[in-house]
C-alpha cells in the first residue's frame, strides 16, 4: 500500500514537471511591470541613432580564429568615444558566434558576442547591457561586404517601423586593434538587441516551441512579417523550425507573435555568398519567393494598405543613411519599388502570392 502511494506521488511529480517544461515555465516567471519596460526603453544604446564609434583592443588573430564548436571568451578593452571627444573605457569579454558566417570559407571576420560588465557599463552608452550580438563586416578586404552590413542594419530599421516586436539595432564603426601587432582594422558593423530585452519591453516572454504553424501566430503580425520578407526577397526563415524567427507571448494562454532576424541572405542585399533556394530556378536571382500562407483577401488588402503608407518612411530610412554608397542606395530603393509594383497589381498578387501559397487548414 505504501509503495502504491509512493508511485502515485512520483507520477504526479512527473506530470507536474512535464507541464512546466511544456509551457516553458512562463506561468512561474516574474510578472513584467511597466517600470521594467520603461527602464529598458530609456537605456542609451538603442535609444540613439547616431553612429557609435569605438575601439576594441584584443589579441585579434586569436579571437577571429577561435571558431570551433567550443569557443572561449577573450579578454578585451573597449573604448567608447562620445560626441565631446571624451571616451569611456570598459573591460569586456568577446567571442565569435554564428553558424554560416563563422566558417572561414564564408567570412574571414566572424560575427561576435560581447559580454559587458554591469558595474563598469553604468553611465556609459552600454549601460544596462550585459550580453550583445555584434554583426560584423564578414570580409575584411572587400568593400561590398561592409556596405552589405549597413544594408542589413537598414532592414532592421525598416522592420522597426512595422512592429515594436522587432530587434533594435545600433550602427557602429569599430577600430579593431591587435594587441600583439598594433595593426588596426576599422569597419562598420552593428549591435543587435538581446532577445530577452525585445520580449521584456513588449511585456512578453520567449517561447521555444517548435512545430508552431503560421496560423497560430497573431494574424496581423504574421501577415505583415511574411510580406516584409517578400519585400526584401528573404526566404531564409521558418516559423515551425524557429529558423531566424523568435516566438514570444505574454503567457501560454495568449496568442504569440513572431519576430524575424538575420536578413543577410535577402535578395535585396544579394551577398556573393547568396545561395538560391532550390525552389527557385538558377536564372531567377532577383525574383521573390513568398513563404507566407494564403491569407484572406481582407487581411492582404489591409496589409497592402499598411505597406503603401509606410513606403515614404522606408525610403527615408535608406536616404538618411549617409554611410551608404549611392549605388547601394539605388539598389535598395529599386528592389523595394518592384515590391510595390507587385502588391499594387492584382495580376501579380494572384500569381506571386495567392497561387503559390499554401491554404490555411482549420484545426
Backbone torsions as a table, in degrees:
resi	resn	phi	psi	omega
1	UNK	NA	-43.7	-179.6
2	UNK	-64.2	-38.2	179.7
3	UNK	-66.1	-34.1	177.6
4	UNK	-65.6	-38.6	178.1
5	UNK	-64.6	-41.0	179.0
6	UNK	-63.3	-45.0	179.4
7	UNK	-63.5	-39.8	179.4
8	UNK	-63.3	-42.4	178.7
9	UNK	-64.3	-40.0	179.1
10	UNK	-63.7	-40.9	179.1
11	UNK	-63.9	-40.7	178.9
12	UNK	-63.4	-43.1	179.7
13	UNK	-64.7	-40.1	178.9
14	UNK	-64.3	-42.1	178.9
15	UNK	-62.7	-41.6	178.9
16	UNK	-63.1	-43.2	178.5
17	UNK	-61.6	-42.0	179.5
18	UNK	-62.0	-42.4	-179.6
19	UNK	-64.0	-42.4	-179.8
20	UNK	-63.2	-40.7	178.1
21	UNK	-67.0	-40.8	-176.1
22	UNK	-63.2	-40.2	-178.8
23	UNK	-90.4	6.1	175.1
24	UNK	68.5	23.4	178.5
25	UNK	62.4	15.5	-177.2
26	UNK	-63.2	-38.3	-176.7
27	UNK	-63.1	-26.2	-178.7
28	UNK	-95.4	-3.8	-176.5
29	UNK	-70.0	153.6	179.4
30	UNK	-64.7	131.0	178.7
31	UNK	-58.7	141.8	-179.1
32	UNK	-90.6	124.6	-176.9
33	UNK	-99.5	164.9	176.9
34	UNK	-63.3	-34.1	178.0
35	UNK	-64.2	-38.6	177.0
36	UNK	-58.2	-47.1	-177.0
37	UNK	-68.1	-43.0	-178.8
38	UNK	-64.0	-40.6	179.6
39	UNK	-61.4	-41.4	-179.8
40	UNK	-66.3	-41.6	-178.0
41	UNK	-67.3	-24.0	-178.2
42	UNK	-89.7	-3.7	177.0
43	UNK	-66.0	143.0	-168.1
44	UNK	-72.9	-31.3	-168.8
45	UNK	-56.9	-47.4	-176.8
46	UNK	-102.9	5.0	176.9
47	UNK	-83.5	-25.7	-177.8
48	UNK	-107.4	152.3	179.8
49	UNK	-109.2	-10.5	-175.8
50	UNK	-67.0	151.4	-175.6
51	UNK	-58.0	130.0	178.1
52	UNK	-91.1	118.1	179.6
53	UNK	-105.3	122.7	-176.8
54	UNK	-141.1	160.9	171.8
55	UNK	-118.6	139.5	175.6
56	UNK	-125.1	112.9	178.4
57	UNK	-99.1	124.7	-179.4
58	UNK	-162.8	170.3	171.2
59	UNK	-75.8	87.8	-168.1
60	UNK	-62.6	-44.5	-179.3
61	UNK	-61.0	-41.9	179.2
62	UNK	-64.0	-40.1	-179.5
63	UNK	-65.3	-55.6	-171.9
64	UNK	-74.6	-12.6	175.7
65	UNK	-95.6	-3.0	177.3
66	UNK	-87.6	79.9	-170.8
67	UNK	-125.6	15.8	177.8
68	UNK	-72.2	177.3	-180.0
69	UNK	-62.0	-40.6	175.8
70	UNK	-99.8	114.6	-174.6
71	UNK	-122.9	155.6	-177.8
72	UNK	-109.1	154.8	169.0
73	UNK	-78.6	141.5	-179.2
74	UNK	-112.7	129.4	178.8
75	UNK	-64.0	132.5	-175.8
76	UNK	-144.5	160.2	176.1
77	UNK	-113.7	126.1	-177.7
78	UNK	-111.4	126.0	176.6
79	UNK	-115.6	122.7	-177.3
80	UNK	-109.1	117.0	-177.3
81	UNK	-88.0	133.6	179.2
82	UNK	-99.0	168.9	-176.6
83	UNK	-62.7	-29.2	-178.5
84	UNK	-82.4	4.3	177.8
85	UNK	92.9	-14.4	177.2
86	UNK	-77.4	169.2	-177.0
87	UNK	-141.2	143.9	171.6
88	UNK	-98.3	142.1	-179.6
89	UNK	-119.4	134.3	-178.6
90	UNK	-133.0	146.1	170.4
91	UNK	-96.0	116.8	-175.9
92	UNK	-123.3	169.0	173.3
93	UNK	-117.2	138.8	-175.8
94	UNK	-135.0	139.3	172.6
95	UNK	-141.5	162.0	178.4
96	UNK	-76.6	157.1	-179.1
97	UNK	-147.4	-173.6	176.5
98	UNK	91.1	176.3	177.3
99	UNK	-119.1	-76.2	-177.5
100	UNK	-60.2	-48.0	-174.6
101	UNK	-78.6	-6.9	176.5
102	UNK	-82.3	-16.0	-178.0
103	UNK	-80.9	136.0	-176.7
104	UNK	-58.4	-34.7	-177.8
105	UNK	-69.8	-14.4	-179.4
106	UNK	-105.0	-41.9	-178.7
107	UNK	-142.4	132.8	175.2
108	UNK	-88.6	-5.1	174.4
109	UNK	-132.7	105.5	-173.3
110	UNK	-77.9	163.0	171.4
111	UNK	-66.9	160.0	-171.5
112	UNK	-126.6	160.9	171.9
113	UNK	-124.9	128.5	-179.4
114	UNK	-103.2	138.8	170.9
115	UNK	-114.0	117.4	-172.1
116	UNK	-104.7	130.8	176.2
117	UNK	-73.1	123.9	-173.4
118	UNK	-59.0	-47.5	-176.5
119	UNK	-66.5	-44.3	-179.4
120	UNK	-65.2	-31.1	-175.4
121	UNK	-77.6	-15.0	-177.3
122	UNK	-60.5	129.9	-179.7
123	UNK	85.6	-0.4	177.9
124	UNK	-108.3	178.0	178.8
125	UNK	-63.6	-20.1	-178.5
126	UNK	-100.0	16.0	178.9
127	UNK	-58.2	135.4	178.0
128	UNK	82.3	-2.8	178.9
129	UNK	-100.8	134.8	177.8
130	UNK	-119.3	-30.2	178.1
131	UNK	-144.1	134.4	-175.6
132	UNK	-143.7	139.5	170.5
133	UNK	-88.3	142.7	175.7
134	UNK	-121.9	126.5	178.4
135	UNK	-94.2	117.1	-172.9
136	UNK	-90.6	-178.5	-177.8
137	UNK	-84.4	-7.9	174.1
138	UNK	76.0	-60.6	-179.4
139	UNK	-118.6	123.7	-173.4
140	UNK	-78.4	-19.5	-172.8
141	UNK	-117.3	14.5	177.5
142	UNK	-126.7	114.4	-174.2
143	UNK	-62.6	-32.2	-177.9
144	UNK	-56.3	-36.6	-176.5
145	UNK	-66.1	-38.4	177.8
146	UNK	-64.2	-40.6	176.4
147	UNK	-64.6	-38.1	178.7
148	UNK	-65.1	-33.1	176.9
149	UNK	-66.0	-40.6	176.0
150	UNK	-64.3	-38.4	178.0
151	UNK	-62.2	-42.3	178.6
152	UNK	-65.5	-38.4	174.8
153	UNK	-56.5	-43.5	-178.8
154	UNK	-67.6	-31.1	176.1
155	UNK	-62.8	-44.5	175.8
156	UNK	-59.1	-42.8	-179.6
157	UNK	-63.7	-36.2	177.8
158	UNK	-68.4	-39.9	179.6
159	UNK	-69.0	-27.3	173.5
160	UNK	-56.7	-30.1	179.7
161	UNK	-73.6	-21.6	-179.1
162	UNK	-84.5	-40.1	-173.0
163	UNK	-153.7	145.3	170.5
164	UNK	-72.2	-20.3	174.9
165	UNK	-80.2	71.6	-175.2
166	UNK	-155.9	156.3	179.3
167	UNK	-77.9	127.5	171.4
168	UNK	-82.4	150.4	-176.2
169	UNK	-136.3	158.6	177.4
170	UNK	-138.0	119.4	179.7
171	UNK	-71.5	137.9	-178.5
172	UNK	-135.9	150.1	170.1
173	UNK	-115.6	110.1	-171.7
174	UNK	-108.3	129.2	171.6
175	UNK	-98.3	108.1	178.3
176	UNK	-86.4	117.1	-177.1
177	UNK	-111.0	119.8	-179.6
178	UNK	-79.1	119.4	-177.4
179	UNK	-69.9	-18.6	-178.6
180	UNK	-85.3	-33.7	-174.3
181	UNK	-119.0	-13.5	-174.2
182	UNK	68.7	7.1	174.4
183	UNK	-65.2	144.2	-178.3
184	UNK	-125.2	134.7	176.3
185	UNK	-124.2	119.3	-178.1
186	UNK	-111.8	121.3	-175.6
187	UNK	-145.0	155.8	172.7
188	UNK	-79.7	146.9	172.4
189	UNK	-161.3	-172.2	176.6
190	UNK	-150.4	150.7	176.4
191	UNK	-91.0	143.3	-176.9
192	UNK	-115.1	131.1	179.5
193	UNK	-56.0	141.3	176.6
194	UNK	-65.5	139.9	-173.0
195	UNK	-65.1	-32.0	177.2
196	UNK	-66.0	-31.3	177.1
197	UNK	-72.0	-36.0	175.6
198	UNK	-58.7	-45.6	179.8
199	UNK	-66.5	-45.9	-176.0
200	UNK	-60.1	-46.2	-176.4
201	UNK	-72.1	-11.9	174.4
202	UNK	-102.5	9.0	177.9
203	UNK	68.9	32.0	-175.3
204	UNK	-131.7	175.0	177.0
205	UNK	-125.1	152.2	177.7
206	UNK	-73.4	133.8	172.7
207	UNK	-105.6	135.2	178.7
208	UNK	-110.0	39.8	-179.8
209	UNK	-87.2	123.7	172.2
210	UNK	-93.9	171.2	179.4
211	UNK	67.9	16.9	174.0
212	UNK	-76.2	146.3	-178.8
213	UNK	-96.1	154.0	178.0
214	UNK	-58.4	-35.4	-178.4
215	UNK	-71.6	-9.8	175.8
216	UNK	-83.1	-13.5	-177.3
217	UNK	-86.8	152.3	175.9
218	UNK	-48.8	123.1	-165.2
219	UNK	-60.3	-49.7	-178.6
220	UNK	-59.7	-41.4	178.0
221	UNK	-59.5	-45.8	-175.0
222	UNK	-72.0	-37.8	179.3
223	UNK	-65.1	-47.3	-179.5
224	UNK	-65.4	-39.7	179.0
225	UNK	-62.4	-47.0	-177.2
226	UNK	-65.4	-34.0	178.4
227	UNK	-76.2	-33.7	176.0
228	UNK	-63.1	-42.2	177.4
229	UNK	-62.5	-34.7	175.0
230	UNK	-66.9	-40.0	-178.5
231	UNK	-60.7	-41.0	-177.7
232	UNK	-93.3	-0.1	177.9
233	UNK	70.0	41.1	-178.5
234	UNK	-109.6	118.5	176.4
235	UNK	-108.6	4.7	-174.4
236	UNK	-91.1	60.8	178.9
237	UNK	-156.3	153.9	179.5
238	UNK	-160.9	123.3	-178.5
239	UNK	-67.3	-47.5	-175.6
240	UNK	-61.2	-34.9	-179.4
241	UNK	-94.2	1.3	-173.8
242	UNK	52.8	40.4	-179.8
243	UNK	-92.0	110.5	-176.6
244	UNK	57.4	29.7	177.5
245	UNK	-139.4	132.5	169.5
246	UNK	-107.0	142.9	177.1
247	UNK	-113.8	134.2	178.6
248	UNK	-141.1	153.8	-176.4
249	UNK	-154.2	158.8	176.8
250	UNK	-64.0	-47.2	175.4
251	UNK	-157.7	-177.2	-174.8
252	UNK	-69.1	-11.7	-179.4
253	UNK	-98.0	-7.1	-176.8
254	UNK	-92.5	155.2	176.1
255	UNK	-71.8	125.7	-176.9
256	UNK	-78.8	164.7	173.6
257	UNK	-122.5	156.9	-179.9
258	UNK	-110.3	142.1	179.5
259	UNK	-126.3	118.8	-177.8
260	UNK	-86.0	155.1	173.5
261	UNK	-155.0	174.7	-178.0
262	UNK	58.0	87.3	-177.5
263	UNK	-108.1	13.2	-171.6
264	UNK	-68.8	-18.7	178.6
265	UNK	-92.2	14.8	-179.2
266	UNK	-71.9	144.9	177.5
267	UNK	-63.5	-28.3	179.8
268	UNK	-65.1	-29.8	176.7
269	UNK	-84.6	-47.3	176.7
270	UNK	60.8	53.1	174.6
271	UNK	-55.9	152.6	176.5
272	UNK	-68.9	-18.3	174.4
273	UNK	-91.7	6.3	179.1
274	UNK	-58.9	119.8	179.7
275	UNK	-110.6	128.3	-176.8
276	UNK	-71.4	146.8	171.9
277	UNK	-62.8	140.7	178.1
278	UNK	-62.6	-12.8	178.5
279	UNK	-82.3	-6.6	179.7
280	UNK	-111.7	136.6	-179.7
281	UNK	-66.2	151.3	-176.0
282	UNK	-58.8	-24.4	-178.6
283	UNK	-92.7	12.6	-174.7
284	UNK	-113.0	41.5	-172.8
285	UNK	-60.1	-33.1	-176.1
286	UNK	-101.8	8.9	176.3
287	UNK	-87.6	151.5	-175.9
288	UNK	-98.9	149.7	174.5
289	UNK	-115.5	117.7	179.2
290	UNK	-84.6	124.6	-177.4
291	UNK	-112.9	9.9	177.6
292	UNK	-83.4	178.8	178.0
293	UNK	-86.4	174.1	176.7
294	UNK	-85.8	81.2	179.9
295	UNK	-66.2	158.1	-178.6
296	UNK	-71.7	163.8	-171.5
297	UNK	-60.3	-40.1	-179.8
298	UNK	-63.5	-41.2	179.7
299	UNK	-64.3	-42.7	178.8
300	UNK	-65.4	-44.2	-178.4
301	UNK	-63.3	-38.8	177.5
302	UNK	-65.0	-40.6	178.8
303	UNK	-65.7	-41.8	178.0
304	UNK	-60.8	-40.3	178.0
305	UNK	-63.0	-42.0	178.0
306	UNK	-61.0	-44.0	-179.8
307	UNK	-65.4	-39.6	178.9
308	UNK	-62.7	-35.7	177.7
309	UNK	-70.4	-27.5	-177.2
310	UNK	-87.5	-9.9	-172.5
311	UNK	-54.8	-49.9	-178.2
312	UNK	-62.6	-36.8	179.8
313	UNK	-69.4	-38.0	176.0
314	UNK	-59.1	-47.4	-178.2
315	UNK	-67.0	-31.4	177.9
316	UNK	-65.8	-41.1	176.8
317	UNK	-57.5	-44.2	-178.4
318	UNK	-69.7	-47.6	-174.4
319	UNK	-69.5	-26.7	-177.9
320	UNK	-82.5	-7.3	179.9
321	UNK	-84.4	103.3	-175.7
322	UNK	-75.7	-9.0	-178.1
323	UNK	-91.6	-1.7	179.7
324	UNK	-92.8	131.5	178.3
325	UNK	-70.8	153.4	-175.7
326	UNK	-57.4	-41.8	-178.1
327	UNK	-65.6	-34.2	177.8
328	UNK	-73.3	-36.6	176.8
329	UNK	-63.7	-45.2	179.5
330	UNK	-63.0	-37.0	179.1
331	UNK	-63.2	-47.1	-179.5
332	UNK	-61.9	-47.1	-177.6
333	UNK	-64.9	-41.5	179.2
334	UNK	-63.0	-40.1	-178.7
335	UNK	-66.8	-39.8	179.4
336	UNK	-70.6	-37.1	177.1
337	UNK	-57.3	-39.1	178.7
338	UNK	-62.5	-37.1	176.7
339	UNK	-62.8	-42.3	-179.3
340	UNK	-67.9	-33.6	173.7
341	UNK	-62.8	-38.0	-178.8
342	UNK	-65.3	-54.0	-173.3
343	UNK	-71.8	-15.8	177.8
344	UNK	-99.7	13.4	176.0
345	UNK	-120.0	115.6	-179.9
346	UNK	-58.6	-37.7	-179.9
347	UNK	-64.7	-46.2	-178.8
348	UNK	-68.1	-37.7	177.9
349	UNK	-61.1	-42.4	179.9
350	UNK	-65.7	-42.5	-175.8
351	UNK	-75.1	-43.4	-172.3
352	UNK	-87.5	-35.8	-174.0
353	UNK	-105.1	-58.5	-171.0
354	UNK	-66.8	-47.1	-175.6
355	UNK	-72.5	-30.0	-171.7
356	UNK	-101.8	4.4	-178.6
357	UNK	-106.1	144.7	179.8
358	UNK	-71.9	146.6	177.4
359	UNK	-72.2	153.0	176.5
360	UNK	-83.4	120.2	179.4
361	UNK	-91.4	128.2	179.1
362	UNK	-74.5	132.7	-179.0
363	UNK	-86.6	NA	NA
